Amino acid sequence: MHVQHPSGPTPAVRVPIAGLLLAAILIGALAACGGAPSSDRAALLARAAALSPADARLADLYQHACKACHVVATSGAPLTGDRDAWQARLKKGLPALVGNAIGGLNGMPAGGQCVRCTAADYAALIRFMAGEAP
């Protein structure tokens, strides 16, 4: 395929059809890897921001520690109420997740910035964020 500039002849540019086809396939594949549609993601974010534990003490702990990351899509933390994001984590078992919260993991600092949380508080907060109660 030759491309000419409208104002006159230019050097021919050859674009192999196979290269164009490969680029189109790669772009389609990347678009498919985007995860949940943006409207679903927006709904998850809105829901995460609105949720709060029913227990007043847990709600206070959540508000002052967990919520800072678990309602922010770019934090890397699973969103509060996003059961799909929590599923693989829950398979590790609650004791492992409590240990991760206490010791820190990846971008989460030790204690998840909750200086008042007990192991039982972490367990309850994790269950809440994972959509299991309280």
ChimeraX commands (.cxc) that place a marker at each C-alpha (Angstrom):
marker #1 position 0.00,0.00,0.00 radius 0.5
marker #1 position 1.36,3.43,-0.98 radius 0.5
marker #1 position 0.34,6.64,0.74 radius 0.5
marker #1 position 0.76,10.01,-0.96 radius 0.5
marker #1 position 0.44,13.39,0.64 radius 0.5
marker #1 position -2.43,15.46,-0.86 radius 0.5
marker #1 position -0.06,18.31,-1.79 radius 0.5
marker #1 position 2.07,16.16,-3.99 radius 0.5
marker #1 position 4.17,13.06,-4.16 radius 0.5
marker #1 position 5.96,11.92,-1.05 radius 0.5
marker #1 position 8.13,8.92,-0.48 radius 0.5
marker #1 position 6.07,5.76,-0.48 radius 0.5
marker #1 position 5.25,4.35,2.93 radius 0.5
marker #1 position 4.69,0.63,3.02 radius 0.5
marker #1 position 2.47,-0.66,5.79 radius 0.5
marker #1 position 2.19,-4.41,5.73 radius 0.5
marker #1 position -1.40,-5.57,5.99 radius 0.5
marker #1 position -0.32,-8.29,8.43 radius 0.5
marker #1 position 1.10,-5.57,10.72 radius 0.5
marker #1 position -2.16,-3.64,10.66 radius 0.5
marker #1 position -4.13,-6.79,11.37 radius 0.5
marker #1 position -1.85,-7.67,14.30 radius 0.5
marker #1 position -2.19,-4.15,15.72 radius 0.5
marker #1 position -5.98,-4.33,15.49 radius 0.5
marker #1 position -6.00,-7.70,17.26 radius 0.5
marker #1 position -3.73,-6.42,20.04 radius 0.5
marker #1 position -5.83,-3.31,20.57 radius 0.5
marker #1 position -8.98,-5.45,20.79 radius 0.5
marker #1 position -7.32,-7.80,23.27 radius 0.5
marker #1 position -6.16,-4.93,25.46 radius 0.5
marker #1 position -9.63,-3.44,25.46 radius 0.5
marker #1 position -11.08,-6.78,26.52 radius 0.5
marker #1 position -8.67,-6.95,29.47 radius 0.5
marker #1 position -10.08,-3.80,31.00 radius 0.5
marker #1 position -12.10,-5.68,33.61 radius 0.5
marker #1 position -15.53,-4.52,34.64 radius 0.5
marker #1 position -17.18,-1.91,32.43 radius 0.5
marker #1 position -16.65,1.61,33.70 radius 0.5
marker #1 position -20.31,1.92,34.72 radius 0.5
marker #1 position -19.95,-1.18,36.91 radius 0.5
marker #1 position -16.72,0.19,38.36 radius 0.5
marker #1 position -18.39,3.52,39.11 radius 0.5
marker #1 position -21.22,1.68,40.88 radius 0.5
marker #1 position -18.69,-0.31,42.96 radius 0.5
marker #1 position -16.89,2.90,43.93 radius 0.5
marker #1 position -20.13,4.64,44.89 radius 0.5
marker #1 position -21.23,1.63,46.92 radius 0.5
marker #1 position -17.84,1.36,48.66 radius 0.5
marker #1 position -17.99,5.03,49.64 radius 0.5
marker #1 position -21.50,4.66,51.07 radius 0.5
marker #1 position -20.98,1.51,53.14 radius 0.5
marker #1 position -20.25,1.61,56.87 radius 0.5
marker #1 position -20.38,-1.05,59.58 radius 0.5
marker #1 position -23.59,-1.09,61.63 radius 0.5
marker #1 position -21.65,-1.32,64.89 radius 0.5
marker #1 position -20.71,2.23,65.98 radius 0.5
marker #1 position -17.25,1.26,67.30 radius 0.5
marker #1 position -16.36,-0.64,64.11 radius 0.5
marker #1 position -17.75,2.20,62.02 radius 0.5
marker #1 position -15.41,4.61,63.81 radius 0.5
marker #1 position -12.39,2.34,63.28 radius 0.5
marker #1 position -13.34,1.84,59.63 radius 0.5
marker #1 position -13.83,5.57,59.08 radius 0.5
marker #1 position -10.45,6.48,60.56 radius 0.5
marker #1 position -8.33,3.69,59.08 radius 0.5
marker #1 position -9.70,1.27,56.48 radius 0.5
marker #1 position -11.80,3.68,54.46 radius 0.5
marker #1 position -8.79,5.77,53.42 radius 0.5
marker #1 position -7.75,3.02,50.98 radius 0.5
marker #1 position -10.70,0.66,50.58 radius 0.5
marker #1 position -12.88,3.23,48.78 radius 0.5
marker #1 position -10.14,4.45,46.41 radius 0.5
marker #1 position -9.87,2.53,43.13 radius 0.5
marker #1 position -6.24,3.49,42.55 radius 0.5
marker #1 position -5.00,2.42,46.00 radius 0.5
marker #1 position -4.61,-1.23,45.04 radius 0.5
marker #1 position -6.74,-2.24,48.03 radius 0.5
marker #1 position -9.87,-4.28,47.36 radius 0.5
marker #1 position -12.91,-2.02,47.48 radius 0.5
marker #1 position -15.30,-2.36,50.38 radius 0.5
marker #1 position -18.25,-4.45,49.28 radius 0.5
marker #1 position -16.56,-5.78,46.13 radius 0.5
marker #1 position -17.14,-9.48,46.76 radius 0.5
marker #1 position -15.27,-10.52,43.61 radius 0.5
marker #1 position -12.12,-8.69,44.69 radius 0.5
marker #1 position -12.29,-10.23,48.15 radius 0.5
marker #1 position -13.00,-13.84,47.05 radius 0.5
marker #1 position -9.39,-14.92,46.40 radius 0.5
marker #1 position -8.25,-13.22,49.58 radius 0.5
marker #1 position -10.90,-14.96,51.67 radius 0.5
marker #1 position -9.69,-18.32,50.37 radius 0.5
marker #1 position -6.49,-17.73,52.37 radius 0.5
marker #1 position -8.61,-17.81,55.51 radius 0.5
marker #1 position -9.54,-15.09,57.95 radius 0.5
marker #1 position -6.52,-15.69,60.24 radius 0.5
marker #1 position -4.15,-15.10,57.29 radius 0.5
marker #1 position -5.97,-11.90,56.34 radius 0.5
marker #1 position -5.86,-10.65,59.92 radius 0.5
marker #1 position -2.12,-11.42,59.94 radius 0.5
marker #1 position -1.71,-9.44,56.71 radius 0.5
marker #1 position -3.56,-6.49,58.22 radius 0.5
marker #1 position -1.45,-6.58,61.38 radius 0.5
marker #1 position 1.87,-7.11,59.61 radius 0.5
marker #1 position 1.14,-5.11,56.47 radius 0.5
marker #1 position 1.13,-6.36,52.91 radius 0.5
marker #1 position 2.17,-4.77,49.63 radius 0.5
marker #1 position 1.06,-1.12,49.92 radius 0.5
marker #1 position -0.83,-1.60,53.19 radius 0.5
marker #1 position 1.19,-0.46,56.18 radius 0.5
marker #1 position 1.43,-2.60,59.30 radius 0.5
marker #1 position -1.80,-2.33,61.22 radius 0.5
marker #1 position -3.55,-0.77,58.24 radius 0.5
marker #1 position -3.09,2.55,60.08 radius 0.5
marker #1 position -5.44,1.39,62.83 radius 0.5
marker #1 position -3.59,1.86,66.10 radius 0.5
marker #1 position -6.70,1.01,68.15 radius 0.5
marker #1 position -7.65,-2.21,66.34 radius 0.5
marker #1 position -7.48,-5.58,68.03 radius 0.5
marker #1 position -7.23,-8.87,66.14 radius 0.5
marker #1 position -10.99,-9.29,66.63 radius 0.5
marker #1 position -11.56,-5.79,65.19 radius 0.5
marker #1 position -9.47,-6.63,62.11 radius 0.5
marker #1 position -11.46,-9.84,61.61 radius 0.5
marker #1 position -14.78,-8.00,61.88 radius 0.5
marker #1 position -13.62,-5.20,59.58 radius 0.5
marker #1 position -12.32,-7.63,56.97 radius 0.5
marker #1 position -15.62,-9.53,57.04 radius 0.5
marker #1 position -17.50,-6.24,56.68 radius 0.5
marker #1 position -15.36,-5.03,53.76 radius 0.5
marker #1 position -15.68,-8.42,52.06 radius 0.5
marker #1 position -19.46,-8.14,52.29 radius 0.5
marker #1 position -19.92,-10.88,54.86 radius 0.5
marker #1 position -21.14,-8.70,57.79 radius 0.5
marker #1 position -21.15,-7.27,60.54 radius 0.5
marker link #1:1,2 radius 0.2
marker link #1:2,3 radius 0.2
marker link #1:3,4 radius 0.2
marker link #1:4,5 radius 0.2
marker link #1:5,6 radius 0.2
marker link #1:6,7 radius 0.2
marker link #1:7,8 radius 0.2
marker link #1:8,9 radius 0.2
marker link #1:9,10 radius 0.2
marker link #1:10,11 radius 0.2
marker link #1:11,12 radius 0.2
marker link #1:12,13 radius 0.2
marker link #1:13,14 radius 0.2
marker link #1:14,15 radius 0.2
marker link #1:15,16 radius 0.2
marker link #1:16,17 radius 0.2
marker link #1:17,18 radius 0.2
marker link #1:18,19 radius 0.2
marker link #1:19,20 radius 0.2
marker link #1:20,21 radius 0.2
marker link #1:21,22 radius 0.2
marker link #1:22,23 radius 0.2
marker link #1:23,24 radius 0.2
marker link #1:24,25 radius 0.2
marker link #1:25,26 radius 0.2
marker link #1:26,27 radius 0.2
marker link #1:27,28 radius 0.2
marker link #1:28,29 radius 0.2
marker link #1:29,30 radius 0.2
marker link #1:30,31 radius 0.2
marker link #1:31,32 radius 0.2
marker link #1:32,33 radius 0.2
marker link #1:33,34 radius 0.2
marker link #1:34,35 radius 0.2
marker link #1:35,36 radius 0.2
marker link #1:36,37 radius 0.2
marker link #1:37,38 radius 0.2
marker link #1:38,39 radius 0.2
marker link #1:39,40 radius 0.2
marker link #1:40,41 radius 0.2
marker link #1:41,42 radius 0.2
marker link #1:42,43 radius 0.2
marker link #1:43,44 radius 0.2
marker link #1:44,45 radius 0.2
marker link #1:45,46 radius 0.2
marker link #1:46,47 radius 0.2
marker link #1:47,48 radius 0.2
marker link #1:48,49 radius 0.2
marker link #1:49,50 radius 0.2
marker link #1:50,51 radius 0.2
marker link #1:51,52 radius 0.2
marker link #1:52,53 radius 0.2
marker link #1:53,54 radius 0.2
marker link #1:54,55 radius 0.2
marker link #1:55,56 radius 0.2
marker link #1:56,57 radius 0.2
marker link #1:57,58 radius 0.2
marker link #1:58,59 radius 0.2
marker link #1:59,60 radius 0.2
marker link #1:60,61 radius 0.2
marker link #1:61,62 radius 0.2
marker link #1:62,63 radius 0.2
marker link #1:63,64 radius 0.2
marker link #1:64,65 radius 0.2
marker link #1:65,66 radius 0.2
marker link #1:66,67 radius 0.2
marker link #1:67,68 radius 0.2
marker link #1:68,69 radius 0.2
marker link #1:69,70 radius 0.2
marker link #1:70,71 radius 0.2
marker link #1:71,72 radius 0.2
marker link #1:72,73 radius 0.2
marker link #1:73,74 radius 0.2
marker link #1:74,75 radius 0.2
marker link #1:75,76 radius 0.2
marker link #1:76,77 radius 0.2
marker link #1:77,78 radius 0.2
marker link #1:78,79 radius 0.2
marker link #1:79,80 radius 0.2
marker link #1:80,81 radius 0.2
marker link #1:81,82 radius 0.2
marker link #1:82,83 radius 0.2
marker link #1:83,84 radius 0.2
marker link #1:84,85 radius 0.2
marker link #1:85,86 radius 0.2
marker link #1:86,87 radius 0.2
marker link #1:87,88 radius 0.2
marker link #1:88,89 radius 0.2
marker link #1:89,90 radius 0.2
marker link #1:90,91 radius 0.2
marker link #1:91,92 radius 0.2
marker link #1:92,93 radius 0.2
marker link #1:93,94 radius 0.2
marker link #1:94,95 radius 0.2
marker link #1:95,96 radius 0.2
marker link #1:96,97 radius 0.2
marker link #1:97,98 radius 0.2
marker link #1:98,99 radius 0.2
marker link #1:99,100 radius 0.2
marker link #1:100,101 radius 0.2
marker link #1:101,102 radius 0.2
marker link #1:102,103 radius 0.2
marker link #1:103,104 radius 0.2
marker link #1:104,105 radius 0.2
marker link #1:105,106 radius 0.2
marker link #1:106,107 radius 0.2
marker link #1:107,108 radius 0.2
marker link #1:108,109 radius 0.2
marker link #1:109,110 radius 0.2
marker link #1:110,111 radius 0.2
marker link #1:111,112 radius 0.2
marker link #1:112,113 radius 0.2
marker link #1:113,114 radius 0.2
marker link #1:114,115 radius 0.2
marker link #1:115,116 radius 0.2
marker link #1:116,117 radius 0.2
marker link #1:117,118 radius 0.2
marker link #1:118,119 radius 0.2
marker link #1:119,120 radius 0.2
marker link #1:120,121 radius 0.2
marker link #1:121,122 radius 0.2
marker link #1:122,123 radius 0.2
marker link #1:123,124 radius 0.2
marker link #1:124,125 radius 0.2
marker link #1:125,126 radius 0.2
marker link #1:126,127 radius 0.2
marker link #1:127,128 radius 0.2
marker link #1:128,129 radius 0.2
marker link #1:129,130 radius 0.2
marker link #1:130,131 radius 0.2
marker link #1:131,132 radius 0.2
marker link #1:132,133 radius 0.2
marker link #1:133,134 radius 0.2
view
